[in-house]
Amino acid sequence: MATYLCTGKDSPVGCGNCGHYLDINTNARGKTYPDGVLRHHYRCLRTSGGCGKTIADWRTLDEIIGDVMLRWLADPQVLATIRRDQEDRNAERFPHLEDIAQRERRKSHWGRLFNDGKISADQLTEMIDDLNADIQKSQARLSEIDSVPLSRLNESTIAQILHSWETAAPADKRKDLQQAWHGFRVLVDPGSSMDGKDKVWRRVHKPMRVSVQAPPNGA
């Protein structure tokens, strides 16, 4: 799996027809690339819940996806957009974090009153239970907010990926791709596994934000 950039649930690349993740198939007729390696192509498999359509040749799509990612990372507007997203996320989380901090301070206050003999154990329990219930609500809301993937890219990470991409091993490229497009999806419309680079390029969508909650267990 580490050889292929676009396979599996952890890849940001998916089927443009149904959105499902991609898998890899070998050529049933034993056809090879010029260097003798058996030809492979990406498919959206029905057996894993996809639509069953062929997407593109393995090497062709991997090359294109790498090109798309490098161009995307080199665009200064991309980082500016990601920074705004990060600021918006922090602003959305802040009131819930502040609410939790305030209630934790109130819990400490009630604990001191109990230790000083100013309130009973029953009164302490009642107050603490109410505060814990409100804290759990705020924590649940934070979990909902954080379940929507958010890119953590910064200048340093982008520079590292751009610098090392061409000489990186396939497994490292896969990790770089996942890091670069965390919080984004790149869909590829189905087509022939024999399509050349120009045709496949036209079937690759621009990276788009993932704006829904992450499914449980990576489903």
Buried (B, 14 or more C-beta within 10 A) or exposed (E): EEBBBBBBEEBBBBBBBBEBBBBBBEBEEEEEEEEEEEBBBBBBBEEEEBBBBBBBBBBBBBBBBBEBBBEBBEEEEBBEEBEEBBEEBEEBBEEBEEBBEBBEEBBEEBBEBBEEEEBEEEEBEEBBEEBEEBBEEBBEBBEEBBEBBBBEBEEEBBEEBBEEBEEBEEEBBBBBBBBBBBBBBBBBBBBEBEBEBEEBBEBBBEBEBBEEEEEEEEE
